[in-house]
Amino acid sequence: MEGPPENDVCSVCHDNFNLPCQANCSHWFCGGCIMRVWQHGATLQPCKCPICRRSITLIIPSEASSGYQNDPEVGEVLGNVERYNRQFGGGHRSLVQVKIDMYMIIPILFAIKGFTIFTAEVGSGIYRSSKNSSPCFQGSHDFCS
């Protein structure tokens, strides 16, 4: 694969490409920038291209980025890109990968629904908090409303 066009810049940070990656819509971004775009939105869905608004289902790092895999920051971005492609690229995921993804998704789902998992002095449970409700441990206490 080629690199981004000469004299072009990332449309997210408006700077020279740092770890250039091409989306399936053919637009180029810094690897870290397109990952931040995805993480800023709904991480359970593919992000939309900041230029054409098409859904990005595949992100391909340029060949030049493979030479920097020993750098921890580059390794982290490439790992996030790989995870993104596994999640939205339609490829087969192993049972182990599904379990790993579930451990990442479950806290997000609890956060979305307003649930928090906590450990108290008397034990642990699920606590639901909202502006209009009182604390309740599964509805079996006198103070539950």
N, C-alpha and C positions, 0 to 999 in steps of 0.2 A: 504494500500500500504506500502511496505517496504521503507527503506531509501536507500541511495546510498551504494555501496559496501564499506566494511571497508578498510581502508588504501588507499582509492582512493581520488583524488583531482579534482577540477573543471578544465576542459581542457582549459578554457578561462583565468582564473587568476592564475592557477597553485597553488592554496592555498586550505586549507580545505574548505568544502562546507559551505556557509553562506546562509541560506534559500534554501535548496536543492530542485530542481525541475527536474522532468523527462520529457523528450520530447517523442513524439509518436514513435520515432525511438529507444527508450529505453536508450538513453544516459542521463547522469546526469550533471547538471550545477547549479551554484548559480543562484537564481532567478534574482538578479540584473544583473549578467553577461549576461545571455541569453537575457534579455530585452535590454541591451546596444548593443548587437550584432544586434538585430532587428532594434533598433533606428538608428544605424550607417548606415544601408543600406536603401533600399526602404521600407518605413513604410506602403506603400499601398499593399505590398506583404508579405507573410510569409517569415521568415528568413530561411536560410539553416543551418543544423546542422554543427557546426565547425569540427566535427569528420568525419561523413559519407556523408555530403553534401545533405542529403535528406531534402525535404521541411518539416518544422516543422508546423504542423497544430493543435497541442494540447500540452500544457505545464501543467503538473500536479504537484503542490507543494506537498512535503512530508507531512505526517500526523503531524509530529513534528512542522511544521511551523504554524499550526492553534493555537498553544499555545502562539504565539507572536504577534497576530493580534492587540493588544493594542499599540504596539510600532509604532510610526508614519512612520518610514522608512519601516518597514515590511509591514504595511498597504498600503503604496504607491506601493511597489513592487507587492504585491498580487492584488491590484487594476489594475495595468498594465497587469499582467498575465491574470486576468479575462477579461479585455478589448481585449487582444490579442486572447484569446480563443473564445470570442464572434465574433470577426472579421474573424477569419480564421478556426474556428472549425466546421463551417457548421450549427450551431444552429440557431434557430429562433430569430430575433431581433425585439423588439417592435418599434412602430412608434416613440416614444419618443427617443429611443436609436439611431435610424436612424438620427433624427434631431441633436442630440448631436454629433454624428460622423461627420455629414456634416459640423457643425461649426468648427470641428477640421481639416477636410480635405480641405475645401475651401482655407484657407490661404496657405496650402502646395501647392495646384494646382497653385495659383497665383505666388508663389515663383518659381515653376518649369518653368512656362512659361515666367518669367521675368516681371510680372506685380506687381505693388505695389499700394495698396489703401491708399490714403492720404487725409487729410483735409487741404485746403489752405485758405488764408484770404478771397478769393472771393467765395469760395464754395468747394465742394468736387468732385472728379472724379476719373477716372482710368488713370493712367499714365504709358505708356510703355517706358521702357528704355532698350536700347541695344547699343552696340558699333557703330552700323551703322545707327541708326535712331535718329531723333530729337523728342522732347516732342510733344505729340499730345493728345488733348482732343477730341477723337472720330472723328477726321478728318475734323472738320468743321471750322478751323481757317486758316488765311492766312499764318501763320508760319509753317503749317504742310507740311511735304515733302512727 
